Amino acid sequence: MSQPHRQSLIRRAWESPVRKAMVSITALVGAAWLIRHVLKDFSWPLFLTALRATPASAIWTAAVLTPASYVCLAITEWFALQSLGHRLTWHRAGRVAFASYAVSNSLGFSLATGTATRLRLYAPWGLSPKAITAVALLAGAAVSLSGVVTAGLALMARPGPFAEVFHWPRWTTEVIGLALIAPGVLWFVVLKRGEPDAPPIAHSAEGRAFALLAGVADWALSGAALYVLLPHPTLAGFPEFLAVFVMGSLVSAATGVPGGVGVFEAVVLGLSALMARANETATALILYRVIYSLGPLVVMSGLLGGLQLVRKLSARADPA
């Protein structure tokens, strides 16, 4: 068998829907086992106790941090458009970003669901399917890359707790943190030239740094929306929790499980035991799913439904 033919077979096997489904199923089964192991003593009364113990101020804070996170996602979306030479306004990019991430955060398969949403919303503004797909890929890469950088920064900020948990020297955590921060250089190298017709901000180091910082801020804000729901959150303990949060989010996204449901929870439950009891973390995760994932989806559905209703009423009022 020739080398090109062998590589073609390997590529087709890797891209096979069966392989992807098997990875998702395996991840989901493993996550279910871990959650069952961690929450073996979890019960409905314990959940209600933890829920009643959650301050209303924490729920409101999470509700405020959620749209702030989506604003940062809108900035990365707008920068992706600018980098590819599309001069859409920030407001339009923000509306599309909100809808796209509301759908993908709830349904999972972000590349498919987020791109499908963008195809529907960007098309009326003249973007071709190929251009929209490129925007989705670049925006997704920006979010993922900024997540890796965020985890590295968090490890560098508080290397001690991880060194204690994994029983390795403090410098090992710091080296891992630096290794995670290093890929951030790609944001400046890969996009150094940008598209020929891209606006000046896409070519400037300041513009690229601003986009990367917006991505880091998104991860910090979305992580904080979950962290404040845990009992007795402290500013000092936030960095190690943020590293766990990013790891859980990236791992769950890589598995292809819809919405990362189960996988994200399993990773966070398994790694955050040093900060809270399992039943408290589980309760916070449920509240977080409702606030951060379902909340924006409900808002988006309501806005789209209201817009459709207004259009129908306007059409009836003006039949001509």
C-alpha positions as CSV (number, residue, x, y, z in Angstrom):
1,M,0.0,0.0,0.0
2,S,1.4,3.4,-1.0
3,Q,2.1,6.1,1.6
4,P,-0.5,8.6,0.2
5,H,-3.2,5.8,0.1
6,R,-2.3,4.8,3.7
7,Q,-2.5,8.4,4.8
8,S,-5.9,8.8,3.1
9,L,-7.3,5.8,4.9
10,I,-6.0,7.1,8.2
11,R,-7.6,10.5,7.6
12,R,-10.9,9.0,6.6
13,A,-10.9,6.8,9.7
14,W,-10.1,9.8,11.9
15,E,-12.9,11.9,10.3
16,S,-15.4,9.1,10.4
17,P,-18.7,9.8,12.1
18,V,-18.5,6.4,13.8
19,R,-15.2,7.4,15.4
20,K,-16.6,10.7,16.6
21,A,-19.7,9.0,18.0
22,M,-17.5,6.4,19.8
23,V,-15.4,9.1,21.4
24,S,-18.5,11.0,22.6
25,I,-20.1,7.8,24.0
26,T,-16.9,6.8,25.7
27,A,-16.5,10.2,27.2
28,L,-20.1,10.3,28.4
29,V,-19.9,6.8,30.0
30,G,-16.6,7.7,31.7
31,A,-18.1,11.0,32.9
32,A,-21.2,9.2,34.3
33,W,-19.0,6.7,36.2
34,L,-16.9,9.5,37.7
35,I,-19.9,11.6,38.6
36,R,-21.5,8.6,40.3
37,H,-18.3,7.8,42.2
38,V,-17.9,11.4,43.4
39,L,-21.6,11.9,44.2
40,K,-22.2,8.5,45.7
41,D,-23.5,10.2,48.9
42,F,-25.4,12.9,47.1
43,S,-29.1,13.0,47.7
44,W,-32.1,15.2,47.1
45,P,-32.2,16.6,50.6
46,L,-28.5,17.5,50.3
47,F,-29.2,19.3,47.0
48,L,-32.0,21.3,48.6
49,T,-29.9,22.2,51.6
50,A,-27.1,23.4,49.3
51,L,-29.6,25.2,47.1
52,R,-31.1,27.0,50.1
53,A,-27.6,27.9,51.3
54,T,-26.8,29.6,48.0
55,P,-27.2,33.4,48.6
56,A,-29.5,35.3,46.3
57,S,-26.7,37.8,45.7
58,A,-24.6,35.0,44.3
59,I,-27.3,34.1,41.8
60,W,-27.7,37.7,40.8
61,T,-23.9,38.1,40.4
62,A,-23.8,35.1,38.2
63,A,-26.6,36.5,36.1
64,V,-24.7,39.8,35.7
65,L,-21.4,38.1,34.8
66,T,-23.1,36.0,32.1
67,P,-23.9,38.9,29.7
68,A,-20.5,40.4,30.5
69,S,-18.9,37.2,29.3
70,Y,-21.0,37.3,26.1
71,V,-19.8,40.8,25.4
72,C,-16.2,39.6,25.4
73,L,-17.2,36.8,23.0
74,A,-18.7,39.5,20.8
75,I,-15.4,41.3,20.8
76,T,-13.5,38.2,19.6
77,E,-16.2,37.7,16.9
78,W,-15.9,41.2,15.7
79,F,-12.1,40.9,15.6
80,A,-12.4,37.7,13.6
81,L,-14.5,39.6,11.1
82,Q,-12.1,42.4,10.9
83,S,-9.1,40.1,10.5
84,L,-10.8,38.5,7.5
85,G,-11.6,41.8,5.9
86,H,-15.4,42.0,6.7
87,R,-16.3,45.5,7.9
88,L,-19.4,44.7,9.8
89,T,-20.2,46.9,12.9
90,W,-19.5,45.7,16.4
91,H,-23.3,45.7,17.1
92,R,-24.0,43.3,14.2
93,A,-21.1,41.0,15.3
94,G,-22.4,41.1,18.8
95,R,-25.9,40.0,17.9
96,V,-24.6,37.1,15.9
97,A,-22.1,36.2,18.5
98,F,-24.8,36.2,21.2
99,A,-27.1,33.9,19.2
100,S,-24.3,31.6,18.0
101,Y,-22.8,31.0,21.5
102,A,-26.2,30.8,23.1
103,V,-27.0,27.9,20.8
104,S,-23.6,26.2,20.9
105,N,-23.2,26.5,24.7
106,S,-26.6,24.7,25.1
107,L,-26.5,22.2,22.3
108,G,-22.8,21.5,22.0
109,F,-21.1,20.6,18.7
110,S,-20.0,24.2,18.6
111,L,-18.4,24.1,15.2
112,A,-21.6,22.7,13.7
113,T,-24.3,24.6,15.7
114,G,-22.4,27.8,15.9
115,T,-21.6,27.8,12.2
116,A,-25.2,27.0,11.3
117,T,-26.4,29.9,13.3
118,R,-23.9,32.3,11.8
119,L,-24.8,31.1,8.3
120,R,-28.4,32.1,8.9
121,L,-27.6,35.5,10.5
122,Y,-24.6,36.7,8.5
123,A,-26.1,35.8,5.0
124,P,-28.4,38.9,4.8
125,W,-25.4,41.1,5.2
126,G,-23.7,39.7,2.2
127,L,-21.2,37.2,3.6
128,S,-20.8,34.0,1.6
129,P,-21.0,30.5,3.2
130,K,-17.3,30.1,2.8
131,A,-16.6,33.5,4.4
132,I,-18.9,32.7,7.3
133,T,-17.3,29.3,7.9
134,A,-13.9,31.0,8.0
135,V,-15.2,33.5,10.6
136,A,-16.6,30.7,12.7
137,L,-13.3,28.8,12.6
138,L,-11.2,31.8,13.5
139,A,-13.5,32.9,16.3
140,G,-13.6,29.4,17.7
141,A,-9.8,29.2,17.5
142,A,-9.5,32.5,19.3
143,V,-11.8,31.4,22.2
144,S,-10.0,28.0,22.5
145,L,-6.5,29.6,22.4
146,S,-7.5,32.2,24.9
147,G,-8.8,29.4,27.2
148,V,-5.4,27.7,27.1
149,V,-3.7,31.0,27.9
150,T,-6.1,31.7,30.7
151,A,-5.4,28.3,32.3
152,G,-1.7,29.0,32.1
153,L,-2.1,32.4,33.7
154,A,-4.2,30.9,36.5
155,L,-1.5,28.2,37.2
156,M,1.2,30.9,37.3
157,A,-0.9,33.0,39.7
158,R,-1.4,30.2,42.2
159,P,0.9,27.2,41.6
160,G,0.9,26.1,45.3
161,P,-2.5,24.3,45.5
162,F,-1.8,22.2,42.4
163,A,1.7,21.3,43.6
164,E,0.1,20.0,46.8
165,V,-2.7,18.1,45.2
166,F,-0.5,16.3,42.6
167,H,2.5,16.0,45.0
168,W,5.0,17.6,42.7
169,P,7.4,20.6,43.1
170,R,5.9,24.1,42.8
171,W,8.2,24.8,39.8
172,T,6.5,22.0,37.9
173,T,3.2,23.9,38.0
174,E,4.9,27.1,36.9
175,V,6.5,25.3,34.0
176,I,3.2,23.9,32.9
177,G,1.7,27.4,33.2
178,L,4.4,28.9,31.0
179,A,3.9,26.1,28.5
180,L,0.1,26.9,28.3
181,I,0.8,30.6,27.9
182,A,3.3,30.1,25.1
183,P,0.7,29.3,22.4
184,G,-0.7,32.8,22.9
185,V,2.3,33.9,20.7
186,L,0.5,32.3,17.8
187,W,-2.2,34.9,18.0
188,F,0.4,37.5,17.1
189,V,2.4,35.4,14.6
190,V,-0.4,33.7,12.6
191,L,-2.4,36.9,12.2
192,K,0.6,39.1,11.7
193,R,-0.1,39.9,8.1
194,G,-3.9,39.3,8.1
195,E,-6.0,39.7,5.0
196,P,-4.9,42.4,2.5
197,D,-8.2,44.3,2.8
198,A,-8.5,43.9,6.6
199,P,-8.9,47.1,8.6
200,P,-5.8,48.5,10.3
201,I,-6.8,47.1,13.7
202,A,-6.4,43.6,12.4
203,H,-2.7,44.3,11.5
204,S,-1.8,46.1,14.7
205,A,-0.2,44.4,17.7
206,E,-2.5,46.4,20.0
207,G,-5.6,45.1,18.2
208,R,-4.5,41.5,18.4
209,A,-3.6,41.9,22.1
210,F,-7.0,43.5,22.8
211,A,-8.7,40.5,21.1
212,L,-6.7,38.0,23.1
213,L,-7.4,39.9,26.4
214,A,-11.1,39.9,25.5
215,G,-10.9,36.1,25.2
216,V,-9.1,35.8,28.5
217,A,-11.7,38.1,30.1
218,D,-14.5,35.9,28.7
219,W,-13.0,32.8,30.4
220,A,-12.5,34.7,33.6
221,L,-16.1,36.1,33.7
222,S,-17.7,32.8,32.7
223,G,-15.6,31.0,35.3
224,A,-16.5,33.6,37.9
225,A,-20.2,33.0,37.1
226,L,-19.8,29.5,38.4
227,Y,-17.3,30.3,41.2
228,V,-19.6,32.8,42.9
229,L,-22.2,30.0,43.2
230,L,-19.9,27.9,45.3
231,P,-20.0,28.4,49.1
232,H,-17.6,31.0,50.5
233,P,-15.8,32.0,47.3
234,T,-12.6,34.0,47.9
235,L,-10.5,36.0,45.5
236,A,-7.4,34.1,46.5
237,G,-9.0,30.8,45.6
238,F,-10.2,31.9,42.2
239,P,-7.1,31.2,40.1
240,E,-6.9,27.5,40.8
241,F,-10.7,27.2,40.3
242,L,-10.4,29.0,37.0
243,A,-7.7,26.6,35.8
244,V,-10.0,23.7,36.6
245,F,-12.9,25.4,34.9
246,V,-11.0,26.0,31.7
247,M,-9.7,22.4,31.7
248,G,-13.3,21.1,32.1
249,S,-14.6,23.3,29.4
250,L,-11.9,22.4,26.8
251,V,-12.1,18.7,27.5
252,S,-15.9,18.6,27.3
253,A,-15.8,20.6,24.0
254,A,-13.2,18.1,22.5
255,T,-15.4,15.1,23.3
256,G,-18.3,16.3,21.1
257,V,-20.9,15.5,23.8
258,P,-23.9,17.8,23.3
259,G,-23.3,20.9,25.5
260,G,-20.5,19.0,27.2
261,V,-23.2,17.8,29.6
262,G,-21.7,15.3,32.1
263,V,-18.1,15.6,30.9
264,F,-17.7,19.2,32.0
265,E,-19.4,18.4,35.3
266,A,-17.2,15.3,35.8
267,V,-14.0,17.2,35.3
268,V,-15.0,20.1,37.5
269,L,-16.3,17.8,40.3
270,G,-13.2,15.6,40.1
271,L,-10.7,18.5,40.2
272,S,-12.4,21.0,42.5
273,A,-12.7,18.8,45.5
274,L,-10.1,20.9,47.3
275,M,-12.4,23.9,47.3
276,A,-15.9,22.6,48.2
277,R,-17.8,19.4,49.1
278,A,-19.2,17.4,46.1
279,N,-22.8,18.2,46.9
280,E,-22.1,21.9,47.0
281,T,-20.2,21.9,43.7
282,A,-23.0,19.8,42.1
283,T,-25.6,22.3,43.1
284,A,-23.5,25.2,41.8
285,L,-23.1,23.3,38.5
286,I,-26.8,22.9,38.1
287,L,-27.5,26.6,38.8
288,Y,-24.7,27.5,36.4
289,R,-26.2,25.4,33.6
290,V,-29.5,27.2,34.0
291,I,-28.0,30.7,34.2
292,Y,-25.1,30.6,31.7
293,S,-26.3,28.0,29.2
294,L,-30.1,28.0,29.2
295,G,-30.6,31.6,30.2
296,P,-29.1,33.2,27.0
297,L,-30.9,30.5,24.9
298,V,-34.2,31.5,26.4
299,V,-33.5,35.2,26.0
300,M,-32.5,34.7,22.3
301,S,-35.6,32.6,21.6
302,G,-37.8,35.2,23.2
303,L,-36.2,38.0,21.2
304,L,-36.4,36.1,17.9
305,G,-40.0,35.1,18.7
306,G,-40.9,38.7,19.5
307,L,-39.2,39.9,16.3
308,Q,-41.2,37.4,14.2
309,L,-44.4,38.5,15.9
310,V,-43.7,42.2,15.2
311,R,-43.1,41.4,11.5
312,K,-46.3,39.4,11.2
313,L,-48.3,42.2,12.9
314,S,-46.6,44.8,10.6
315,A,-47.5,42.7,7.5
316,R,-51.1,42.5,8.6
317,A,-51.3,46.2,9.2
318,D,-49.8,47.0,5.8
319,P,-51.1,44.4,3.4
320,A,-49.9,46.4,0.4
